[in-house]
Amino acid sequence: MVTWGATGVGSHPGEDHLEALRVVFGELPGLPYLPELPARGVGADMVGRTASLLIDLPVEVQPSGWRLTDRPGRDAQRAVEHLRRDLDGLEEVGQDYQGPLKLQVCGPWTLAGTIELRHGDKMLSDAGAVRDLIASLQQGVADHVAEVRRRLPGVTEVVLQLDEPGLPGVLAGTVPTASGFGRLAAVEAWRVEESLRGFADPIVHCCAPGVPFGVLKEVRGISLDASLLRRRDEDALGEAIERGTTLLLGVVPGTDTRLPDVGVIAKPALEVWRRLGFAPERLAEQVVLTPACGLAGASPRYARAALAACVKAAQVLRDDPASGLQPR
């Protein structure tokens, strides 16, 4: 059972990391997180930020993107500095916080489909390179979690989120080669399942269509955009919920729009739960409301309002779980 109610996906607009942290801790008492600010440029992006955690796999930026190298490049060092400032800010803003905290990193398969080998294709094309990447990332994430715990001793639990927007393409064999003229071979589902076991009970976030519920059987939670949930996926989703998987459901757009009433925001969760036929009292225990994806493309004002709206809609799920759950 979780009591988080609502949280965010990860990214925020602007370049002021302290302000982003104040918003997160102010609006999300159930599960705040360390926000990411990609507007700061190369090294603050999802891939660069996570690459800064890798152990013994230095990277640099080439015209085609991030690539393995013999020693860290200038942009890799910039990524390390961004993260260090963010951790300093986290320690300042969250010094009195007690409770769970969420950390987000790019998942190993999206990372492998993005970072290139020193003199060749993407890491995903080389099974040995992928194994090295997974091991490096697992150790780097463990070190990152330990650093956060050291800085914030009041944190009762670190919730790890792996961002895997590229995972459906990895499994389907649609990831383009570095040249763009071909496609990399599909990865077997068992390899993905095995890789996820090396992380500490993660949540997997996938904002792309075709979330592979069947492959995510052993993860703690699945985070997705509610608008992309297909009816044909609901049997697999229901099986995941039956196993106790937490569902982080994106119910608020990630870019500026007029936010509807909280009852409308909560409606996708209520309707999915009704169709799946689960007991109303389990709804608030297994469903957490979030924006549909990151908030990097939103205005700061909207980002704050979107998080607040998710919290208020989550209250609907707690206070009146039977609303909207009666059969039509």
C-alpha positions as CSV (number, residue, x, y, z in Angstrom):
1,M,0.0,0.0,0.0
2,V,1.2,3.5,-0.8
3,T,0.1,6.8,0.7
4,W,1.8,9.1,-1.8
5,G,-1.4,10.4,-3.4
6,A,0.3,12.4,-6.1
7,T,3.7,13.2,-7.4
8,G,5.5,14.5,-10.5
9,V,7.3,12.8,-13.3
10,G,10.6,14.7,-13.1
11,S,11.4,17.6,-15.3
12,H,10.6,21.2,-14.6
13,P,10.7,24.5,-16.6
14,G,13.4,27.2,-16.2
15,E,16.9,27.1,-14.8
16,D,16.3,28.0,-11.1
17,H,16.8,24.7,-9.3
18,L,16.1,26.1,-5.9
19,E,12.7,27.4,-7.0
20,A,11.9,24.1,-8.6
21,L,12.7,22.3,-5.4
22,R,10.6,24.7,-3.3
23,V,7.7,24.0,-5.6
24,V,8.1,20.3,-5.4
25,F,8.4,20.2,-1.6
26,G,5.7,22.7,-1.2
27,E,3.1,21.1,-3.5
28,L,3.8,17.4,-3.0
29,P,3.9,16.5,0.7
30,G,3.3,12.8,-0.1
31,L,6.2,12.1,-2.5
32,P,8.5,15.0,-3.5
33,Y,11.3,14.4,-5.9
34,L,14.6,15.8,-7.1
35,P,13.5,17.9,-10.2
36,E,15.4,18.0,-13.5
37,L,15.8,21.3,-15.4
38,P,16.8,20.5,-19.0
39,A,16.5,24.1,-20.0
40,R,20.0,24.6,-18.5
41,G,21.3,22.9,-21.7
42,V,23.5,20.0,-22.6
43,G,24.3,18.0,-19.5
44,A,21.0,18.8,-17.9
45,D,19.1,16.6,-20.4
46,M,17.8,13.2,-19.3
47,V,20.6,11.2,-21.0
48,G,23.5,13.5,-20.0
49,R,22.3,13.8,-16.4
50,T,22.2,10.0,-16.0
51,A,25.4,9.5,-17.9
52,S,27.1,11.5,-15.2
53,L,26.3,8.7,-12.8
54,L,27.9,6.0,-14.9
55,I,31.0,4.2,-13.3
56,D,34.0,3.8,-15.6
57,L,32.0,4.7,-18.8
58,P,33.0,8.2,-19.6
59,V,31.1,10.1,-22.3
60,E,31.3,13.2,-24.4
61,V,29.0,15.0,-26.8
62,Q,29.5,14.7,-30.5
63,P,27.4,16.3,-33.3
64,S,25.3,13.1,-33.3
65,G,24.8,13.1,-29.5
66,W,26.3,11.4,-26.5
67,R,29.1,8.9,-27.1
68,L,31.5,6.8,-25.1
69,T,35.0,8.1,-24.9
70,D,38.4,7.6,-23.2
71,R,37.8,10.4,-20.7
72,P,34.8,12.6,-19.8
73,G,34.2,15.5,-22.1
74,R,33.4,19.1,-21.1
75,D,29.7,18.5,-21.4
76,A,29.9,15.4,-19.2
77,Q,31.7,17.5,-16.6
78,R,29.0,20.1,-16.9
79,A,26.4,17.4,-16.2
80,V,28.3,16.4,-13.0
81,E,28.3,20.1,-11.9
82,H,24.6,20.5,-12.6
83,L,23.8,17.4,-10.5
84,R,26.1,18.5,-7.7
85,R,24.3,21.9,-7.5
86,D,21.0,20.1,-7.5
87,L,22.0,18.0,-4.6
88,D,23.3,21.0,-2.7
89,G,19.9,22.6,-3.3
90,L,18.1,19.5,-2.2
91,E,20.0,19.5,1.0
92,E,19.1,23.1,1.6
93,V,15.4,23.0,0.8
94,G,14.8,19.5,2.2
95,Q,16.9,19.7,5.4
96,D,13.9,19.3,7.7
97,Y,11.9,16.9,5.5
98,Q,10.9,13.5,6.7
99,G,9.3,11.0,4.4
100,P,9.8,9.3,1.1
101,L,11.7,10.9,-1.8
102,K,11.7,10.0,-5.5
103,L,14.8,10.1,-7.7
104,Q,14.6,9.8,-11.5
105,V,17.2,8.4,-13.9
106,C,17.1,7.4,-17.5
107,G,16.6,3.7,-17.7
108,P,19.3,1.4,-19.2
109,W,17.4,0.5,-22.4
110,T,16.6,4.0,-23.4
111,L,20.2,4.9,-22.5
112,A,21.6,2.1,-24.6
113,G,19.4,3.2,-27.6
114,T,20.8,6.7,-27.3
115,I,24.5,6.6,-26.4
116,E,26.9,5.6,-29.2
117,L,30.0,3.4,-28.9
118,R,33.4,5.0,-29.4
119,H,33.7,4.1,-33.1
120,G,30.5,2.6,-34.1
121,D,26.7,2.2,-33.6
122,K,24.6,2.7,-30.6
123,M,25.4,0.7,-27.5
124,L,22.2,-1.2,-28.0
125,S,23.9,-2.9,-31.0
126,D,26.5,-4.6,-28.8
127,A,25.2,-7.1,-26.2
128,G,28.5,-6.9,-24.2
129,A,28.3,-3.1,-24.2
130,V,24.8,-3.2,-22.9
131,R,25.8,-5.6,-20.1
132,D,28.6,-3.1,-19.1
133,L,26.2,-0.2,-19.2
134,I,23.6,-1.9,-17.0
135,A,26.2,-2.9,-14.4
136,S,27.7,0.6,-14.5
137,L,24.3,2.3,-14.1
138,Q,23.3,0.0,-11.3
139,Q,26.4,0.9,-9.3
140,G,26.1,4.6,-10.2
141,V,22.5,4.7,-9.1
142,A,23.3,2.9,-5.8
143,D,26.0,5.5,-5.1
144,H,23.6,8.3,-6.0
145,V,20.9,7.0,-3.6
146,A,23.5,6.7,-0.9
147,E,24.6,10.3,-1.4
148,V,21.0,11.5,-1.1
149,R,20.4,9.5,2.0
150,R,23.6,11.0,3.5
151,R,22.5,14.5,2.7
152,L,18.9,14.1,3.9
153,P,18.9,11.8,6.9
154,G,15.2,12.4,7.4
155,V,14.3,10.5,4.2
156,T,12.6,7.3,5.2
157,E,12.7,5.7,1.7
158,V,14.2,6.5,-1.7
159,V,11.8,5.7,-4.5
160,L,13.7,5.0,-7.7
161,Q,12.1,5.9,-11.1
162,L,13.6,4.6,-14.3
163,D,12.6,6.7,-17.3
164,E,12.2,4.3,-20.3
165,P,10.4,6.1,-23.1
166,G,12.5,4.1,-25.6
167,L,11.6,0.7,-24.1
168,P,8.7,-0.1,-26.5
169,G,11.0,0.5,-29.5
170,V,13.8,-1.6,-28.0
171,L,11.4,-4.6,-27.6
172,A,9.8,-4.0,-31.1
173,G,13.1,-3.6,-32.9
174,T,12.3,-0.1,-34.2
175,V,15.3,1.8,-32.7
176,P,17.2,3.4,-35.6
177,T,20.9,2.7,-36.1
178,A,23.3,5.6,-35.7
179,S,23.2,6.2,-39.4
180,G,19.5,6.3,-39.4
181,F,19.3,3.9,-42.4
182,G,18.5,0.8,-40.5
183,R,16.9,-0.6,-37.3
184,L,18.6,-2.4,-34.4
185,A,17.5,-5.9,-33.6
186,A,14.7,-6.3,-31.0
187,V,15.8,-7.2,-27.5
188,E,14.3,-10.3,-25.9
189,A,11.8,-9.6,-23.1
190,W,13.7,-11.8,-20.6
191,R,16.8,-9.6,-21.0
192,V,14.9,-6.5,-20.0
193,E,13.2,-8.3,-17.1
194,E,16.6,-9.5,-15.9
195,S,18.2,-6.1,-16.1
196,L,15.5,-4.4,-14.0
197,R,16.1,-6.9,-11.1
198,G,19.4,-5.2,-10.5
199,F,17.8,-1.9,-9.4
200,A,16.2,-1.4,-6.1
201,D,12.5,-2.1,-6.6
202,P,12.0,0.5,-9.3
203,I,9.1,2.4,-10.8
204,V,9.3,2.3,-14.6
205,H,8.0,5.4,-16.4
206,C,7.1,5.1,-20.0
207,C,5.3,8.0,-21.7
208,A,5.3,6.3,-25.1
209,P,2.5,4.3,-26.6
210,G,2.5,0.6,-26.1
211,V,3.8,0.3,-22.5
212,P,5.1,-3.3,-22.2
213,F,3.1,-4.3,-19.1
214,G,4.0,-8.0,-19.6
215,V,7.7,-7.3,-19.3
216,L,7.3,-5.1,-16.2
217,K,5.9,-7.9,-14.1
218,E,8.4,-7.5,-11.2
219,V,8.7,-3.7,-10.9
220,R,7.2,-1.8,-8.0
221,G,5.2,0.6,-10.1
222,I,4.4,1.6,-13.7
223,S,4.1,5.2,-14.6
224,L,2.2,6.2,-17.8
225,D,0.2,8.8,-19.6
226,A,-3.5,7.9,-19.1
227,S,-4.4,9.2,-22.5
228,L,-2.2,6.5,-24.1
229,L,-3.7,3.6,-22.3
230,R,-5.4,1.3,-24.8
231,R,-8.3,-0.9,-24.0
232,R,-6.4,-4.0,-25.2
233,D,-3.7,-3.3,-22.6
234,E,-6.1,-3.3,-19.7
235,D,-6.0,-7.1,-19.1
236,A,-2.2,-6.9,-18.7
237,L,-2.7,-3.8,-16.5
238,G,-5.2,-5.6,-14.4
239,E,-2.8,-8.5,-13.8
240,A,-0.1,-6.0,-12.7
241,I,-2.5,-4.3,-10.2
242,E,-3.6,-7.8,-9.0
243,R,0.1,-8.5,-8.2
244,G,0.3,-5.3,-6.1
245,T,2.0,-3.1,-8.7
246,T,1.5,0.6,-8.1
247,L,0.0,2.6,-11.0
248,L,1.3,6.2,-11.5
249,L,-1.3,7.6,-13.8
250,G,-0.6,10.8,-15.8
251,V,-3.9,12.7,-15.8
252,V,-2.8,16.4,-16.3
253,P,-1.2,17.7,-19.5
254,G,2.5,18.5,-19.3
255,T,2.1,21.8,-21.1
256,D,0.0,24.9,-20.4
257,T,-3.7,24.5,-20.7
258,R,-6.8,25.4,-18.7
259,L,-7.0,22.9,-15.9
260,P,-10.4,21.3,-15.4
261,D,-12.2,20.6,-12.2
262,V,-10.5,18.1,-9.9
263,G,-13.3,15.6,-10.5
264,V,-12.5,15.6,-14.2
265,I,-8.8,15.2,-13.5
266,A,-9.6,12.1,-11.3
267,K,-12.0,10.6,-13.9
268,P,-9.5,8.6,-15.9
269,A,-8.4,6.7,-12.8
270,L,-11.9,6.2,-11.7
271,E,-13.0,4.9,-15.1
272,V,-10.0,2.5,-15.4
273,W,-10.6,1.1,-12.0
274,R,-14.3,0.6,-12.7
275,R,-13.6,-1.3,-15.9
276,L,-11.0,-3.5,-14.2
277,G,-13.5,-4.3,-11.5
278,F,-11.3,-3.8,-8.4
279,A,-12.6,-2.9,-5.0
280,P,-13.1,0.9,-4.6
281,E,-11.1,0.9,-1.3
282,R,-8.0,-0.3,-3.2
283,L,-8.0,2.7,-5.6
284,A,-6.2,5.2,-3.4
285,E,-3.9,2.5,-2.2
286,Q,-2.5,1.6,-5.6
287,V,-3.1,4.6,-7.8
288,V,-0.9,7.8,-7.7
289,L,-1.8,10.8,-9.9
290,T,0.8,12.7,-11.9
291,P,1.1,14.9,-14.9
292,A,1.1,13.0,-18.1
293,C,4.9,13.5,-18.5
294,G,7.6,15.9,-17.5
295,L,6.8,19.6,-17.1
296,A,9.9,21.0,-18.9
297,G,7.7,22.5,-21.6
298,A,5.3,24.3,-19.3
299,S,5.5,27.7,-17.7
300,P,6.6,27.8,-14.0
301,R,3.1,29.0,-13.0
302,Y,1.4,26.1,-14.8
303,A,3.9,23.5,-13.4
304,R,3.0,24.5,-9.9
305,A,-0.7,24.5,-10.6
306,A,-0.5,21.1,-12.3
307,L,1.1,19.5,-9.3
308,A,-1.4,21.1,-7.0
309,A,-4.2,19.8,-9.2
310,C,-2.9,16.3,-9.0
311,V,-2.8,16.5,-5.2
312,K,-6.4,17.7,-5.0
313,A,-7.6,15.1,-7.5
314,A,-5.9,12.4,-5.4
315,Q,-7.9,13.6,-2.4
316,V,-11.1,12.7,-4.4
317,L,-9.8,9.1,-4.8
318,R,-9.2,8.9,-1.0
319,D,-12.4,10.6,0.2
320,D,-14.9,9.2,-2.2
321,P,-13.4,6.1,-3.8
322,A,-16.8,4.8,-4.9
323,S,-17.6,7.9,-7.0
324,G,-17.5,6.9,-10.7
325,L,-17.0,3.2,-9.9
326,Q,-20.6,2.1,-10.2
327,P,-21.3,0.0,-13.4
328,R,-23.1,1.9,-16.1
